[in-house]
């Protein structure tokens, strides 16, 4: 019975939430007696980090779900935020529209290039990342651009019920809408089918090129939205401030159960992966653990997930069971 419960908790669909629960439990035990981990301030900080990395991780995760890999999400996030700050000084809604348009166009063009020329997504989006970062340096003249409307920054960061901010609430809403679309529309089924077996999906009548272009367009839109909200909330845009967003986004997607070969994963799993990283970062900081420990712990979790996903390990476990192992468990 114990073994069956362990198997269920390690299944790909449940694993992200198992890891999330384990992170909460471990940090709660480490924080015994201080109460810092369970404070409202720590929870608010976690959700702010969720808003920072969540939308980028979601866009990247969707591209992985379709069997591709969007390395340009960090560049799109930087570009979207800088465009919004430059164009929305007097009209924040105009800056938001321009930032989102920049992200949408970036994702659409990259998806179009990949499908028309049959190029690798890694090569195209790596070129896109470098191009977009260079464009951001040009637009900002390689300096930090301040955003004059502090009312917008304060409004985005103002606590709601002590836990949320408008920025984190928007990120959560995007996750919910995306999860619903993946679960209850044919678009979600087409994305999974395209990532699972593209040739079979084409045979079944799925326009795989349109799916790939659509996914990269949505990925660009989400990444740009994350950049706009972050730069507005900080009251400034910098071409180098978001350089380290790609690694946490990749880690969150993989911890969240997205397969690197496509066809497996869910937006709610990605949300659990992002929350795990946010909890580790905020929780470890709250109880006074050195910042570099966060990277070590994240690396250990990624290694464990990679081992659990190894096909040879799965085959050996199945063979062990068939041979009579765990019979008395």
N, C-alpha and C positions, 0 to 999 in steps of 0.2 A: 504493500500500500504506500509506504514512504517513497519507494522508488518511482511509482506511478505519478505521485504528486511532484516529484523532482523533474520527471520528464515533461510534465505539463508546464511547469514554470520555466523550462529552458526552451520550449518551442518558440519558433521565430516570432509568432504573433504576440506571444505573451512576454517574451524575454525583455523588451524595452521597459515594461512596467515592473518586471521583477528587479531589474537593475536599478530603476528609480526608487523602488521601495527599499532595496538593500542600501542604497546611498543614504536615504533618510534615516534608516535604522542605525547604520554605523555612525553617522554624525551625531545622532541623538545620544548614543552611548558615549561618544567622545566628549559630548557637551554636558554630561551629567553633573548637576550641581551649579552650573553657571547660568543657564537659561538664555544664553546669547543666541543659540541656533534657532530657538522657537520664538524669538522676539519678532514684533511686527516690522521693525526696521530691516531685519534680515530677510523676511518674506518679501518686503517691498523691493529690496535690492535684487533678489532672485528673479522677480518678475520683470524688473528693468533689464536685466541681462537677457532674459527670455525674449524681450522685445528687440534687443540689439542684434542677437544672432538668429532668432527664430525664423524670420521671413527669408533670410539668405539660405539657411539650412533647408527650409521648405522648398524653395526654388531649386536648389541643388539636388535635393532628394527626389523631386519629380523628374528631373533629367536622368537620374540614376535609375529610377523606376522604369523609364522607357528604354533603358539599355544604353544610355549615353552618359556624358560627364561634362557638366558646365563649369569650367574653371573660371569663367569670366564674371561670376556673381560678385566677387569682391570689387572688381573694376566698375561694374554697373552700379553697385551700392555707392561707391565714392562719387561717380559721375552724377548719379541722380541727386544726391545730396548737394553737391556743389552747384549744379544747374538750378536747383530750387532756391538756394540761398542767393545766387546772383540775380535771379529773375523775380523773386518774390519779396523783395525788400518792403514794398509798399502794399502788395496784394499777395498774402500768403497762399491763397487758393490758386493764383496764377503760377506761383513757383511750384506748388504741388503738381499742377497739371503739366508743367514743362519738365519737371523731374521724372514724372511717370512716363511721359512721352519719350524721353531719352532712353529710359530702361526698356520700354516696349519696343522701340525701334532697334535697339542693340540686340535684344534677343531674337527679334524677327529676322533681322539681316543674317545673323549667325546661323539660325535654323535653315534659312533659305540657301545659304552657301553650302551647308552640309548636305542637304538633300539634292540640290541641283548638280553639284560636282561630286557627290558620293565621297566626301572627305571624312576623316576621323573627327569626332567631336572634340577630342583632346587637343588635336593640332589647331583646329579652328578657334576653340574657345581660349586656348593659351595665347594665340595671336590676338584674340579679342581682348583678353585681360591686359596685355601689354599696351595695345592700342588705346584702350579706354583710360588706362592709368596715365599714359602720355597726354591724352586729350585733357584729362583733369588738371594735369600740371600746367598745360597751356592756358586753360580757362582761368585758373587761379593765379597765374604768374608765379607759381611755386611758392605761394605764401598762404597763410591762414586768412580766410575772408570772414569778417564778423557779420552777424545778422542783427539788424538794428531793433527788431521787434521783440523785446523781452517778454511782452505779454503772451506771445505765442509759445516761447520757451517755458514760461511758468505754467501756462495752461496745459501743455503736453505732459509736464512732470508733476502736476498737482495730484496729491493722493486722493484716490476714490475709495471710500470705506477703509482707508488706512493701508490697503494692500495693492490696489491697482493704480495705474495712471492711465491717461487717455492713450498714451503710446502703447502700453502693454495690453490694454483692452482692444485696441485695433488689431494687434498681432494675434491675440487669442481668437478674435472674430474671423480673421482670415483663415486660420487653421480650421475652425469649425465649418466654415463655408466650403473650403477645399475638401475636407473629409466627407461632407455630405455629397458633394459633387462626385467624388471618387466612388462612393458607396451606392448611390442611387441614380446615376445617369449612365448613359451608354458611353459617354466620354471616358469615365473612369474605367469601364470594361475595355475600351479600345486601348487605353494607355497600358494597362496590365498585359493585354494580349500582345501588343507591339513589343513590350519588353521581354515577354516570355519566349516568343518565337515569331520573329518578324515575318518570316516567309509564310508560316501558317496563318498569321493574321492577314496578310495580303490575299491568300487563297480564300479566306473567309469573307473577303470584301472590305476589309479595313483599309482606309487610305492612310498608310503608315507615314508617308511624307507629310501629310497634313497634320497628323498627330505629333510628329517630331517638331515641326515648325511651331505648332500651338503650344507645346510644352515649353520650348525655349522662349517663346514670347511671354508666357505667363511667368516663367522663371525670372526674366528680365524685369517684368512689372513688379513682382514681389521684392526683388532685390533693391530696385529703385525706391519703392515705398519705404523699405527699411532704412535706406540712406537718408531720404527726405525727413522722416520722422526723427531720426537720430540727430541730424545736423540742425534741424529746427529746435530740438530740445536742448542742444548744447549752445545754441546761439552763435554758431560758427561752423565753417566748413574748411577742411584741410585736405590736401591731396595725399597726405601720408597717414592720416589718423586711422584709417580703416584697413591698413595694410595687413593686419594680422587676423582678419575676420574669416579667411578661407579655411584655415586649419580647424578652428572650432566648428565651422559649418559641416565640414566633411566628417569630423568625429561624431557630431550629433546625428547626422544621417545614418552612419554605420551603426552606432549604438542604438538608434531608433529602429533597427531592423531592415533597413533598405539594403537589398542585395547589390553587390558591385557588378553583377552580370545582368541585372534588370529583372523585372517581372514579379518582384516580391517586396512588399512593404506597404505602409499606410501612413497618411499624414499624422494620425494620432500617435503612431509609433515615433515619428520624427519629433513631435511635440514632447514626448517622454524623454527622448534623447537630449533635446535642448534643455529641458528642465533638469535632467541629471547633471549636465555640465554647469548649469546655473547654480544648482544646489551645492555642488562640490566647491565651486569658486567662492560663492558667498558664505557658505557654511564653514569652510576651512578658514577663511579670513576672519569670520566672526569669533571662532574659538582660538585664534592666534597662531594658526599653522602657517609656516613660510609659504609664499606664493609658488615657489618652484615645485612644491609637493603636489599641487593641482595637476601639473603636467605629467608627473610621474604616475599619479593615480589614474588619470585619463588614459595614458599609454597602456597601463596594465589592464584596464577595462577593454580597450580596443583589442589588445592581444588575446584576451579571453574570448571575446566575440569572434575573432578570426579563427581561433581553435575550434570553437563550437560549430562554426560554419564549414569547417574543412570536410569535403566529401569523403575522404578516406576514413576520417574518424567516424562519420555516420555509418559507413559500410561495416566498419569493424564492430561498432556497437550492435548493429542488426545481426551480424554473424554470431556475436557472443550470445545474444538472446536466443537465436535459433539453436545454438549448441547446448542450450540448457542453463545458461547463466541467468542469475536473478530469479530462478524458478521459485525460490523460497522467500522472496522479498515480499 
